[in-house]
Amino acid sequence: MAIKNVKTIEIHKKSAVRTSKDIVFSNKTLEEAKALFQELEKDEVIVKGGFSDNTWILINAKDDGGIRKLSFKLDDYKELILPLKVFTVFQLNRTVSSRVIEHIRHIKSAISVTVGFNQNEIPYIEFSIEDLATERVKSIYAQAKEFFASFIEDITEITSTYISNEVKVRKLINFKDLMIFRTIITDFIESSEEKERLLFFPIILWWKITNIIPLRVIEFINIKRGCLSRKNGRFFITIPRKKKKREFKNIDFFDTLPITEDIYNLINEYLSLTGDYSPEEQLFINHWGNGGHKLGVTTNNFRNTLNRFYQKIVIEKYGESKDIGRIKAMDTRHYTIMSMMFQGCNVLTISRMAGHSSLATQFHYHNHFEEFSDSFVYRLTKIKVKRKSELTQSLINLNENAILKGRRYDKSQYEHNFKMKLFGVCTHNLYEGCINGGECRSCPAFVLPLEDQTKEGFSWLSDYSLTISLKLREQIASLKMATKGMKLKIENSEWLPNYGDEGLKTLSNNVYSLIHQKSEVDTLIMEGEIHG
């Protein structure tokens, strides 16, 4: 579906012909839109703001004459601003400004609901439409989204000329800031008092649940109060799923997945704190606002609660900077999916846990793979440094003196000590054979004594770390290619077409193995940097 560009051609004073043509987004229509923008300025439809500005002031004599502000602010989806402006200009040429502003507001809502028109999220527009009050508003809402979604069908290719690489892919939270958040929320769970805990209990459960089950926000907030079950000493949660069909109609079904006893107990605690309701009703209660406590939350309610947690807890209570990078509600889902992949989980299991009907959907954020692997290596490296140092502090607050003490090689601590040809010592019994294929630098039995911690020694380690990085990216690229086009019939967990899972499992295991190898050598390098 395309939008119409309408022109009126005057034949003489009493007669005119209206013409129209279909408009789709392209380089040509961008130039047409800029020219049309200038005409709208001359006609005083747009009275303030240039085409490149993200705020326009509109007025229209055919309307009520009022002045209206139109904002194109889309911080997380900047790649959609340009087509949205082009769309707006053509709409302003065919209808009154008040209606256009209403359409743009609904389109921006759709962008948020569908995570930037992520194909896997588009069916969840249905939820936002059903929340609207009247059939007229629902109709306008749906039409606006349908027009714009078709208008940007080829958006990625077309906008590449105009949008810098930095804004094409939504960035995940900085890994250090993620670790700070993890440390704070872990402490908050253990130390918070009942009133404060109740206000932010949805954040606690979101963090706990979505770190093991990669739920969408809409699935998380629609968990029912009767979601828990036990069987043979194991604990389970039943979550709502939406199955997407080609025509974007949805069939509800529920999925029961294992959880930890800790999560089971936390949900029971929340159920106890929030009173008696029907098991079929939503689990979560909105504790904010002037209207008192209300059963059920929306995605906007949840995001607002997450922002309040940052302001009230992370910043005000724990003293972190107001400039700290903030985790978004969907970030845990992406991290969990990638973590499962890198740990060699069965791809069928990942699709089941994530509610995907296409395995390729797991790779929507392809550029995050390298970012995540770097973060995973960094985290493992810090953990290994921490264990060697026998620290009690969090990973964020490593004590350098304790690290130095922990990293010093003491020959008496090891039963076996074999001096290597170039650098370091092997603490494994080499008479039984090498446990790492002859490569010392990624072996857990390898130790680098102080006398070998020289510029040459660390250069030797760094060269190997770089080699592993290159191998890691090659394996990640292979993993991406191997999963393209794979489909999953989700109701009976059947692959279409049949594809050997062992090949994918091998690739995942290779990635995970390289991550661990790199973390071993990077541990030695990090210790040397701290000592230096």
C-alpha positions as CSV (number, residue, x, y, z in Angstrom):
1,M,0.0,0.0,0.0
2,A,1.3,3.5,-0.9
3,I,0.1,7.0,0.1
4,K,-1.4,9.4,-2.4
5,N,0.2,12.6,-3.5
6,V,-2.8,14.8,-4.6
7,K,-2.5,17.8,-6.9
8,T,-5.2,20.2,-8.1
9,I,-4.7,21.5,-11.7
10,E,-6.8,24.6,-12.4
11,I,-8.4,24.5,-15.9
12,H,-10.1,27.9,-15.6
13,K,-11.7,29.9,-12.7
14,K,-14.7,27.6,-12.3
15,S,-13.1,24.2,-13.1
16,A,-10.2,22.2,-11.8
17,V,-9.0,18.6,-12.1
18,R,-7.6,16.6,-9.1
19,T,-4.8,14.2,-9.9
20,S,-3.1,11.7,-7.6
21,K,-0.3,9.2,-7.8
22,D,1.0,6.5,-5.4
23,I,4.0,7.5,-3.4
24,V,6.6,5.0,-1.9
25,F,9.7,6.0,-0.1
26,S,12.8,6.4,-2.4
27,N,15.6,8.8,-3.2
28,K,13.3,10.5,-5.7
29,T,10.4,10.9,-3.2
30,L,12.9,12.4,-0.7
31,E,13.7,15.2,-3.1
32,E,10.0,15.6,-3.9
33,A,9.2,15.9,-0.2
34,K,11.9,18.6,0.3
35,A,10.4,20.6,-2.6
36,L,6.9,20.1,-1.2
37,F,8.1,21.1,2.2
38,Q,9.0,24.5,0.8
39,E,5.6,24.8,-0.8
40,L,4.0,24.1,2.6
41,E,6.1,26.8,4.1
42,K,4.9,29.3,1.5
43,D,1.3,28.3,2.2
44,E,2.0,28.8,5.9
45,V,1.1,25.2,6.8
46,I,4.6,24.8,8.3
47,V,5.4,28.0,10.1
48,K,8.5,27.1,12.0
49,G,11.3,24.5,11.7
50,G,13.3,23.3,8.7
51,F,13.1,19.9,7.0
52,S,16.3,18.8,8.9
53,D,14.8,19.9,12.3
54,N,13.1,17.4,14.5
55,T,10.3,19.8,15.6
56,W,7.9,21.5,13.3
57,I,5.2,24.1,14.1
58,L,2.1,23.7,12.0
59,I,-1.0,25.7,11.2
60,N,-3.8,25.3,8.7
61,A,-6.6,27.7,7.8
62,K,-8.8,24.7,6.7
63,D,-8.4,23.4,10.3
64,D,-9.3,25.4,13.4
65,G,-6.5,27.8,12.9
66,G,-4.7,26.6,16.0
67,I,-0.9,26.3,16.2
68,R,0.4,22.8,16.7
69,K,3.8,21.3,17.5
70,L,4.9,18.1,15.7
71,S,7.9,16.2,17.1
72,F,10.0,13.6,15.3
73,K,12.0,12.7,18.3
74,L,12.8,8.9,18.2
75,D,16.0,8.5,20.2
76,D,16.2,4.7,19.8
77,Y,15.1,4.5,16.2
78,K,16.7,7.5,14.4
79,E,16.8,5.5,11.1
80,L,13.0,6.0,10.9
81,I,13.0,9.8,11.4
82,L,13.7,10.6,7.7
83,P,10.9,8.4,6.2
84,L,8.6,9.7,8.9
85,K,9.3,13.3,7.8
86,V,8.7,12.4,4.1
87,F,5.5,10.6,5.0
88,T,4.4,13.6,7.0
89,V,5.0,16.1,4.2
90,F,2.9,14.1,1.7
91,Q,0.1,13.7,4.3
92,L,0.1,17.5,5.0
93,N,-0.5,18.0,1.3
94,R,-3.7,16.0,1.4
95,T,-5.3,16.5,4.8
96,V,-5.5,18.9,7.8
97,S,-2.6,19.2,10.2
98,S,-4.6,18.0,13.2
99,R,-5.3,14.6,11.5
100,V,-1.7,14.3,10.4
101,I,-0.4,14.9,13.9
102,E,-2.8,12.3,15.3
103,H,-1.5,9.8,12.7
104,I,2.1,10.6,13.5
105,R,1.5,10.1,17.2
106,H,0.0,6.6,16.5
107,I,2.9,5.7,14.2
108,K,5.4,6.7,16.9
109,S,3.5,4.5,19.3
110,A,3.7,1.6,16.8
111,I,7.4,2.1,16.4
112,S,7.8,1.8,20.2
113,V,5.5,-1.2,20.5
114,T,7.3,-3.1,17.6
115,V,10.8,-2.1,18.6
116,G,11.4,-0.1,15.5
117,F,9.1,-2.3,13.2
118,N,11.1,-5.4,14.1
119,Q,9.3,-8.1,12.1
120,N,9.0,-10.4,15.0
121,E,7.3,-7.7,17.1
122,I,4.7,-6.4,14.6
123,P,1.9,-8.8,15.7
124,Y,1.9,-7.1,19.1
125,I,0.4,-3.9,17.6
126,E,-2.9,-5.8,18.3
127,F,-2.4,-5.3,22.0
128,S,-2.0,-1.5,21.7
129,I,-5.0,-1.2,19.4
130,E,-7.2,-3.1,21.8
131,D,-6.3,-0.7,24.6
132,L,-7.9,2.2,22.8
133,A,-11.2,3.5,23.7
134,T,-13.4,3.8,20.6
135,E,-13.8,2.0,17.3
136,R,-13.0,5.3,15.5
137,V,-9.7,5.8,17.3
138,K,-8.8,2.1,16.8
139,S,-9.5,2.5,13.0
140,I,-7.3,5.6,12.7
141,Y,-4.6,4.0,14.8
142,A,-4.5,0.9,12.6
143,Q,-4.7,2.8,9.3
144,A,-1.8,5.1,10.3
145,K,0.4,2.2,11.1
146,E,-0.6,0.3,8.0
147,F,0.2,3.3,5.7
148,F,3.6,3.9,7.3
149,A,4.7,0.3,7.6
150,S,4.1,-0.2,3.8
151,F,5.7,3.1,3.1
152,I,9.0,2.0,4.6
153,E,9.1,-1.5,3.3
154,D,12.6,-1.0,1.8
155,I,13.7,1.4,4.5
156,T,17.0,-0.2,5.4
157,E,18.5,-0.1,1.9
158,I,17.2,3.4,1.0
159,T,18.2,5.2,4.2
160,S,21.8,3.9,4.1
161,T,22.8,6.9,2.1
162,Y,21.6,9.3,4.7
163,I,22.0,7.6,8.1
164,S,25.4,7.0,9.7
165,N,26.3,3.5,10.8
166,E,26.2,4.6,14.4
167,V,22.4,4.8,14.5
168,K,21.5,1.9,12.3
169,V,21.5,-0.7,15.0
170,R,20.1,0.0,18.5
171,K,23.0,-0.2,21.0
172,L,22.8,-2.4,24.0
173,I,23.8,-1.0,27.4
174,N,27.5,-0.5,28.0
175,F,28.8,-3.7,29.7
176,K,30.3,-1.9,32.7
177,D,26.9,-0.1,33.4
178,L,25.1,-3.5,33.0
179,M,27.4,-4.9,35.7
180,I,26.7,-2.0,38.0
181,F,23.0,-2.5,37.5
182,R,23.4,-6.2,38.2
183,T,25.3,-5.5,41.4
184,I,22.7,-3.0,42.6
185,I,19.6,-5.0,41.9
186,T,21.1,-8.1,43.5
187,D,21.8,-6.1,46.7
188,F,18.3,-4.5,46.4
189,I,16.7,-7.9,46.3
190,E,18.5,-8.9,49.5
191,S,18.2,-5.7,51.5
192,S,15.1,-3.8,50.4
193,E,12.2,-3.2,52.9
194,E,8.7,-4.3,52.1
195,K,7.2,-1.0,50.9
196,E,10.1,-0.1,48.6
197,R,10.4,-3.7,47.5
198,L,6.7,-3.8,46.5
199,L,7.0,-0.7,44.3
200,F,9.8,-2.3,42.3
201,F,8.9,-6.0,42.5
202,P,8.0,-6.1,38.8
203,I,11.6,-5.0,38.0
204,I,13.0,-7.6,40.4
205,L,11.0,-10.4,38.6
206,W,11.7,-9.0,35.2
207,W,15.5,-9.1,35.9
208,K,15.3,-12.6,37.4
209,I,13.0,-14.2,34.8
210,T,14.2,-12.6,31.6
211,N,17.8,-13.5,32.5
212,I,17.0,-17.2,32.0
213,I,13.9,-17.0,29.7
214,P,14.2,-14.4,26.9
215,L,10.7,-13.0,27.1
216,R,9.4,-10.1,25.2
217,V,8.1,-7.3,27.4
218,I,4.5,-7.9,26.3
219,E,4.8,-11.5,27.3
220,F,6.4,-10.7,30.6
221,I,3.7,-8.2,31.7
222,N,0.9,-10.6,30.6
223,I,2.0,-13.4,32.9
224,K,-1.0,-14.6,34.9
225,R,-1.3,-14.9,38.6
226,G,-1.8,-18.7,38.3
227,C,1.5,-19.1,36.5
228,L,3.3,-21.3,38.9
229,S,3.4,-25.1,39.1
230,R,5.6,-27.9,40.6
231,K,6.3,-31.4,39.3
232,N,8.6,-34.1,40.7
233,G,10.5,-31.5,42.7
234,R,11.0,-29.1,39.8
235,F,9.6,-25.6,39.4
236,F,7.8,-24.2,36.4
237,I,6.2,-21.0,35.0
238,T,3.5,-20.8,32.4
239,I,3.9,-17.8,30.1
240,P,1.6,-16.4,27.3
241,R,2.9,-16.6,23.8
242,K,1.7,-15.1,20.5
243,K,2.1,-17.2,17.3
244,K,2.6,-15.0,14.3
245,K,0.9,-16.0,11.0
246,R,1.8,-14.5,7.6
247,E,-1.3,-12.2,7.7
248,F,-0.3,-11.1,11.2
249,K,-3.3,-12.7,12.9
250,N,-2.4,-14.2,16.2
251,I,-3.3,-17.4,18.0
252,D,-2.8,-17.3,21.8
253,F,-1.1,-20.3,23.4
254,F,0.7,-20.8,26.7
255,D,4.2,-22.2,27.2
256,T,5.4,-23.9,30.4
257,L,9.1,-23.6,31.1
258,P,11.4,-24.6,34.0
259,I,12.6,-21.9,36.5
260,T,14.7,-21.9,39.6
261,E,13.4,-22.3,43.1
262,D,14.6,-18.8,43.9
263,I,12.3,-17.3,41.1
264,Y,9.5,-19.6,42.2
265,N,9.7,-18.2,45.8
266,L,10.0,-14.6,44.6
267,I,6.8,-14.9,42.6
268,N,5.0,-16.5,45.5
269,E,6.2,-13.6,47.7
270,Y,4.8,-11.1,45.3
271,L,1.5,-12.9,45.1
272,S,1.3,-12.8,48.9
273,L,2.1,-9.1,49.0
274,T,-0.5,-8.1,46.3
275,G,-3.5,-9.9,47.7
276,D,-6.1,-12.3,46.3
277,Y,-7.2,-12.1,42.6
278,S,-8.3,-14.6,40.0
279,P,-5.5,-16.9,38.7
280,E,-6.5,-15.8,35.2
281,E,-5.8,-12.2,35.9
282,Q,-2.5,-10.4,35.3
283,L,0.3,-11.0,37.8
284,F,1.5,-7.5,38.1
285,I,-0.1,-4.5,39.7
286,N,0.7,-0.8,38.8
287,H,1.6,0.8,42.1
288,W,2.2,4.3,40.6
289,G,-0.1,7.2,39.8
290,N,-2.9,9.0,41.6
291,G,-5.6,6.4,41.1
292,G,-4.1,4.0,43.7
293,H,-3.1,0.4,43.0
294,K,-4.5,-1.1,39.7
295,L,-4.3,-4.7,38.6
296,G,-2.4,-5.1,35.4
297,V,0.4,-3.0,33.8
298,T,1.1,-1.9,30.2
299,T,4.4,-1.8,28.5
300,N,4.6,2.0,29.1
301,N,3.8,1.5,32.8
302,F,6.7,-1.0,33.0
303,R,9.2,1.2,31.2
304,N,8.2,4.1,33.5
305,T,8.8,1.8,36.5
306,L,12.2,0.9,35.2
307,N,13.1,4.6,34.8
308,R,11.9,5.2,38.4
309,F,14.1,2.4,39.6
310,Y,17.1,4.1,38.0
311,Q,16.2,7.5,39.5
312,K,15.1,6.4,43.0
313,I,17.3,3.4,43.6
314,V,20.4,3.3,41.3
315,I,21.0,7.1,41.4
316,E,19.5,8.4,44.7
317,K,19.9,5.4,47.0
318,Y,23.1,3.8,45.6
319,G,24.8,7.1,44.5
320,E,25.5,6.3,40.9
321,S,25.9,9.0,38.3
322,K,22.8,10.3,36.6
323,D,24.7,9.8,33.4
324,I,24.9,6.0,33.9
325,G,23.9,4.0,30.8
326,R,20.4,2.6,31.3
327,I,19.3,-0.9,30.4
328,K,16.2,-1.0,28.2
329,A,13.4,-3.5,28.9
330,M,14.3,-5.6,25.8
331,D,18.0,-5.7,26.5
332,T,17.9,-8.7,28.8
333,R,16.0,-10.7,26.1
334,H,18.8,-10.1,23.6
335,Y,21.6,-10.8,26.1
336,T,19.9,-14.0,27.2
337,I,19.5,-15.3,23.6
338,M,23.1,-14.6,22.8
339,S,24.3,-16.0,26.0
340,M,22.4,-19.3,25.3
341,M,23.9,-19.4,21.8
342,F,27.5,-18.8,23.0
343,Q,27.1,-21.5,25.6
344,G,26.2,-24.1,23.0
345,C,22.6,-24.5,23.8
346,N,20.5,-26.5,21.4
347,V,19.1,-24.1,18.8
348,L,15.7,-25.7,19.1
349,T,15.7,-25.0,22.8
350,I,16.7,-21.3,22.2
351,S,13.8,-20.9,19.7
352,R,11.4,-22.5,22.1
353,M,12.5,-20.3,25.0
354,A,12.5,-17.1,22.9
355,G,9.1,-17.9,21.2
356,H,10.6,-17.6,17.7
357,S,9.0,-19.2,14.7
358,S,12.2,-18.5,12.7
359,L,15.7,-19.1,14.0
360,A,16.9,-16.3,11.9
361,T,15.0,-14.0,14.2
362,Q,17.6,-14.7,16.8
363,F,20.1,-12.8,14.7
364,H,18.0,-9.6,14.3
365,Y,20.8,-7.7,16.1
366,H,23.7,-9.3,14.2
367,N,26.1,-6.5,15.1
368,H,25.6,-7.3,18.8
369,F,27.2,-10.7,18.4
370,E,30.7,-9.3,18.4
371,E,29.8,-6.7,21.1
372,F,28.4,-9.5,23.2
373,S,31.3,-11.8,22.7
374,D,33.7,-9.1,23.8
375,S,31.5,-8.5,26.9
376,F,31.4,-12.2,27.7
377,V,35.2,-12.4,27.4
378,Y,35.6,-9.4,29.6
379,R,33.2,-10.8,32.2
380,L,34.9,-14.2,32.3
381,T,38.3,-12.5,32.6
382,K,37.2,-10.4,35.5
383,I,35.7,-13.5,37.2
384,K,38.9,-15.4,36.8
385,V,41.0,-12.6,38.1
386,K,38.6,-12.3,41.0
387,R,38.8,-16.0,41.8
388,K,42.6,-16.0,41.7
389,S,42.6,-13.1,44.1
390,E,39.9,-14.7,46.4
391,L,38.1,-11.4,46.6
392,T,34.9,-10.7,48.4
393,Q,34.1,-7.5,46.5
394,S,31.8,-7.3,43.5
395,L,33.2,-7.6,40.0
396,I,32.8,-3.8,39.6
397,N,35.0,-2.9,42.6
398,L,38.1,-5.1,42.2
399,N,40.8,-4.4,44.7
400,E,44.1,-4.0,42.8
401,N,46.4,-4.9,45.7
402,A,44.5,-8.1,46.3
403,I,44.8,-9.0,42.7
404,L,48.5,-8.4,42.8
405,K,48.8,-10.7,45.8
406,G,46.7,-13.4,44.1
407,R,48.6,-13.4,40.8
408,R,52.1,-13.9,42.1
409,Y,53.5,-17.3,41.2
410,D,54.5,-19.4,44.2
411,K,56.3,-22.6,43.1
412,S,55.4,-24.4,46.4
413,Q,51.6,-24.1,45.6
414,Y,51.9,-26.5,42.7
415,E,52.8,-30.2,42.6
416,H,54.2,-29.9,39.1
417,N,56.4,-27.1,37.7
418,F,57.6,-27.4,34.1
419,K,59.5,-24.4,32.7
420,M,58.3,-23.6,29.1
421,K,60.7,-22.8,26.2
422,L,59.6,-19.2,25.7
423,F,57.7,-17.9,28.7
424,G,55.9,-19.2,31.8
425,V,55.4,-22.4,33.7
426,C,53.1,-25.4,33.2
427,T,51.6,-26.7,36.5
428,H,50.1,-29.9,34.9
429,N,52.0,-33.2,34.8
430,L,53.3,-33.1,31.3
431,Y,54.5,-36.8,31.6
432,E,50.8,-37.5,31.2
433,G,50.6,-35.4,28.0
434,C,49.5,-31.8,27.3
435,I,45.8,-31.0,28.2
436,N,45.5,-28.1,25.7
437,G,46.9,-29.3,22.4
438,G,50.3,-27.7,22.9
439,E,49.1,-24.1,23.3
440,C,50.1,-22.8,26.7
441,R,48.6,-19.3,26.4
442,S,45.0,-20.3,26.7
443,C,45.6,-23.2,29.2
444,P,44.3,-22.9,32.8
445,A,47.4,-24.8,33.9
446,F,49.7,-22.1,32.6
447,V,51.3,-19.5,34.9
448,L,53.3,-16.5,34.1
449,P,55.9,-15.8,36.8
450,L,57.1,-12.3,37.6
451,E,60.4,-12.7,35.8
452,D,58.5,-13.5,32.6
453,Q,56.1,-10.5,32.9
454,T,58.2,-8.5,30.4
455,K,57.2,-6.4,27.4
456,E,58.1,-9.4,25.2
457,G,56.1,-11.7,27.4
458,F,52.9,-9.6,27.2
459,S,53.4,-9.1,23.5
460,W,53.5,-12.8,23.1
461,L,50.2,-13.1,24.9
462,S,48.6,-10.2,23.1
463,D,49.4,-11.6,19.7
464,Y,47.6,-14.8,20.6
465,S,44.6,-12.9,22.0
466,L,44.3,-11.1,18.7
467,T,44.5,-14.4,16.8
468,I,41.7,-15.8,18.9
469,S,39.6,-12.7,18.3
470,L,39.9,-13.2,14.6
471,K,38.9,-16.9,14.9
472,L,36.0,-15.9,17.1
473,R,34.6,-13.5,14.6
474,E,35.0,-16.1,11.8
475,Q,33.0,-18.6,13.9
476,I,30.3,-16.0,14.6
477,A,30.0,-15.2,10.9
478,S,29.7,-18.9,10.2
479,L,27.0,-19.2,12.9
480,K,25.0,-16.4,11.3
481,M,25.2,-17.9,7.8
482,A,24.2,-21.4,9.1
483,T,20.9,-20.2,10.6
484,K,19.6,-18.1,7.7
485,G,16.3,-19.3,6.5
486,M,15.7,-21.9,9.2
487,K,12.1,-22.2,10.2
488,L,10.5,-23.7,13.2
489,K,7.0,-25.1,13.5
490,I,6.6,-23.9,17.0
491,E,3.5,-25.8,18.1
492,N,5.2,-29.2,17.7
493,S,8.9,-28.1,17.7
494,E,9.6,-29.4,14.2
495,W,12.2,-27.9,11.9
496,L,11.2,-26.8,8.4
497,P,13.2,-27.8,6.4
498,N,15.0,-30.6,8.2
499,Y,18.4,-29.4,9.2
500,G,21.1,-31.2,11.2
501,D,21.2,-29.6,14.6
502,E,24.7,-31.1,15.3
503,G,26.3,-28.7,12.8
504,L,24.9,-25.7,14.6
505,K,25.7,-27.1,18.0
506,T,29.3,-27.6,16.9
507,L,29.5,-23.9,15.7
508,S,28.1,-22.7,19.0
509,N,30.5,-24.9,21.0
510,N,33.4,-23.5,18.9
511,V,32.4,-20.0,19.7
512,Y,32.1,-20.8,23.4
513,S,35.4,-22.6,23.4
514,L,37.2,-19.6,21.8
515,I,35.5,-17.2,24.3
516,H,37.0,-19.3,27.1
517,Q,40.4,-19.5,25.5
518,K,40.5,-15.7,25.0
519,S,39.4,-15.1,28.6
520,E,42.4,-17.3,29.8
521,V,45.0,-15.3,27.9
522,D,43.3,-12.0,28.7
523,T,43.3,-12.8,32.4
524,L,47.1,-13.0,32.2
525,I,47.2,-9.7,30.2
526,M,44.8,-7.9,32.6
527,E,46.9,-9.0,35.6
528,G,50.0,-7.6,33.9
529,E,48.3,-4.3,33.2
530,I,47.3,-3.9,36.8
531,H,50.8,-4.7,38.0
532,G,52.3,-2.3,35.5
